[in-house]
Amino acid sequence: MAGEDWIELKFRLADGTDIGPSKYNQSMTVSSLKEKIISQWPKDLENIPKTVNDLKLINAGKILDNNRTLAESRLPVGELPGMIITMHVVLRPPTLDKKSEKLQNDPPMKNRCACTIL
């Protein structure tokens, strides 16, 4: 029954490429799974995640929480024994870089406030 503790997963990226399939222990957290995905991320892609917070994992339409284990996050609907489960990986856009670029390129705002009480 030790085989039931392992789950075979592959990860589909937005451009259609796959990472895996590989077997993972169901007691592994989603956060540590994301770290493994980052280490296996294709180097030829334009955007590469730097931290686990840059990624979202989606299984059966549900975004997986970093603090939960694979066993807690798993949705058994439509899964058959020995089947490879495909999870979708969404890379969050680098919003901090764009904000800092915008702040550097925009002129500083001046306070222009006028109140009229009648």
TAVEN-V89903 format. One record per pair of residues at least 6 apart in sequence whose ideal C-beta (glycine too) atoms are under 7 Angstrom apart, sorted by the first residue. I is the first residue (numbers start at 1). J is the second residue. Records with the same first field share a line. If there is no record, write none. Layout:
I: J, J
//
This chain:
5: 25, 26
6: 23, 24, 25
7: 23, 24, 26, 70, 85
8: 21, 23, 84, 85
9: 20, 21, 22, 24, 85, 87
10: 18, 19, 20, 21, 84, 86
11: 18, 19, 20, 37, 87, 89
12: 18, 86, 88, 89
13: 89
14: 90, 91
17: 42
19: 37, 40
21: 84
24: 33, 70
26: 69, 70, 71
27: 69, 71
28: 69, 70
29: 66, 67, 68, 69
30: 57, 64, 65, 66, 68, 73
31: 52, 66, 67
33: 70
34: 52, 55, 57
35: 52
37: 55, 89
38: 49
41: 48, 49
47: 91
49: 55, 91
52: 66
54: 91, 92
55: 89, 91
56: 63, 90, 92
57: 64, 87, 89
58: 87, 88, 90
59: 73, 75, 87
60: 75, 77
62: 75
64: 73
65: 73
79: 85
//
